[in-house]
Amino acid sequence: MAPQKSTYDVIVIGAGIQGSFTAYHLAQRHKDTLLLEQFLLPHSRGSSHGQSRIIRSAYAQEYYSRMMPESFRLWRQLEAETGTTLYRQTGLVLLGPPGEPELEACRRNLGVDEVLDAAALAQRFPGFRLQAGQVAVVDTTAGVLFADRALRTVQEVFRRHGGTLRDGQKVLHIEPGPMVTVTTTAGVYKAPRLIITAGAWTGAFVEKLGLRLPLQPLRIDVCYWREKQPGSASLGSVSPCFLTLGLSQAPHGIYGLPSIEYPGLMKVSHHHGSPIDPEKRDQTSSSTPGPDIAILSSFINSYLPGLETQPALRETCLYTNTPDEDFILDRHPKFSNIVIGAGFSGHGFKLAPVVGKLLCELSLGEEPSYNMAHFTITRFPGVLRAAL
């Protein structure tokens, strides 16, 4: 039997959606790439599992909205390359008080003039009930990404382009140097370039490389709510996604997706969670309703009267947040051949095709396609520690 190959052009640690798209771009550039994953695939321990994610052009920050046209294009390219449907256009309704700065910024970045009042929204989307004086803005480009399918598809294309994916290999040690050495539970690998996209585990990896990044893993309850009349036109699969901005009834924001995953169940969740050690996430009991459930029940009672007010199903997901909820996409300040992609803060999935491209460019020493000022490590003071 031939010995296992151990030297590559690039090693990527973490085969979630960001790492998988990074590896995909590298393989397309004919780089001999190893993608390492600690868990056996598919798994539900990270931030990329589940059947659906929102994709939207609506962003208050111009630097994200500027990336979205390319992100949509790259998702469509992946669909075309594989003959797989990864996206359903449903539209997105942004709900908030009139003049709310984030809502206004989204409207401006979308180039939309129309603002709907409660009556106009109810006429267009009968499932929603706005409170008096509140308004809505519609992003018609938005929709649902089929997350599990997308992850599987991008990994398949990576392999088709000659990439190597090894799952069930936990990284034990990273030795920096002109050739980075990565030791796993199953082997030792070397490459002149390393990219770390390890989600909630990234903080622990980079700490051993002398970096203390302000990354906070959060355990998120993902809740599904039953339609009172299953298949009703008002909340069926034709209904849009939604997002709240600046509503007092929805601290941190509430988002929802139509009943695509589980027929008759709408996904409505709080964009917030409780700090968690990613190794112990599944030890936390999810049988008792937390404060988020009470917030969601109250919101549904007011805004989505076609849904039952107690969740029919609860799942969990991990976010890894930065203090400003902007991503970290940067080279290690001390080891320039180590690149870090982290802190996607619960809104990174839709942008993964562009994030993967940027991490690929950073790793190859190229000028990134977008302004990276908002994604630097150095925006956080005191992150560099004496390397251990």
PyMOL commands that set and color helices and strands:
alter all, ss='L'
color gray80, all
select helices_A, chain A and resi 17-28+62-65+68-82+101-110+118-124+147-160+199-207+278-283+291-303+349-363+373-375+377-379
alter helices_A, ss='H'
color red, helices_A
select strands_A, chain A and resi 10-13+33-36+52-55+87-89+92-96+135-139+143-146+164-166+171-175+180-184+188-191+193-196+216-226+241-244+254-257+265-270+274-275+313-321+328-331+338-342
alter strands_A, ss='S'
color yellow, strands_A
deselect
rebuild
show_as cartoon
